[in-house]
Amino acid sequence: MNIYLAKKDEAQQIAEIHKKEIKHGFLSSLKKPFLTKLYLAIIRSPYSFCLVAKEKEKVVGFVSGVTNVDRLYFYFLRRYFFRSTVALLPRAFNFKNLRKILETLFYPIRKIGHFTKKGGKREKLSKAELLSVAIEEKFQRQGIGGKLLKQFISEMKKRKVHGFKVIVGENLKPAIRFYKKNGFEFVKKIKVHGNQISRVYIYHVK
């Protein structure tokens, strides 16, 4: 099993795993060509990266993240969004779905930026973020997620990031357990799509 920074030609495999294994969330409902463009942007942008776990010639898992989430989304919108609009048809031209796409892309720009530490001190949330992690079903429960996370933290450290956040759906209990087990600290709850509640966790890079 090799873990390394993803290459451009692996974006499609990453999108396939995302769509198959991340069954929650609005992005998973979008077409694979759009997700492929999104992961290509994550791989190519100077503000983000994706690590893959590869068994022989096949990507079996990945974790993606950003050092500055606002800059990644602007990078994607400028370079890929309009070129990938055709991949969204006819979904994008349903007003409800268009609103969800824009909410998903622009939520970082909205004011979610502070949390209260113990002692009452308010601190700004980092713009660095773990965006997504997924493992193919037959490779799950083999410790691959933990190995990917360890490499992810090392990559954040290399990029001079001292802390990053992750946003997890309130009902995703296995994911919440995973982050708690690996040292993430709960800081607040937010709403991304209407009344859907998500939890924000932070990790302090040492």
QUISUL-V125168 format. One line per field, one symbol per residue. ss: DSSP state (2 for helix, 1 for strand, 0 for the rest). psi: psi as a letter, one per 20 degrees, with the letter a starting at -180 (. if undefined). burial: + if it has 16 or more other C-alpha atoms within 10 Angstrom, else -. A space follows every 10 residues. Layout:
BEGIN
ss=???
psi=???
burial=???
END
This chain:
BEGIN
ss=0111100222 2222222222 2000002220 0222222222 2222000111 1111100111 1111110022 2222222222 2000222200 2220222222 2222222220 0001110000 0111000011 1111102220 0002222222 2222222200 0011111110 0022222222 2000111111 1000001111 111100
psi=ppprpqrgji hghghggghh hnirqhhiir qhhghghghg gghhqijrrp pqppodjppi rrpqrqhohg hghhggghhh ghhjhhiiqj ghjpgghggh ghgghjhhhr njiqrprpii ppqpqqiqqo gqpqpqgijr kjjhghgggg hgggggghjk piqrrqppph jmghgggghg hkjqpphrqr pgodjppqqp qqpop.
burial=--+-++---+ +++++++++- ++----++-+ ++++++++++ +++++-++++ ++++----++ ++++++++++ +++-+++--+ +--+--++-- ++----+--+ +-+++-++-- ----+----- ----++++++ +-++++---- ---++--++- +++-++---- +-+++++++- -----+--+- ---+++--++ -++----+++ +++---
END
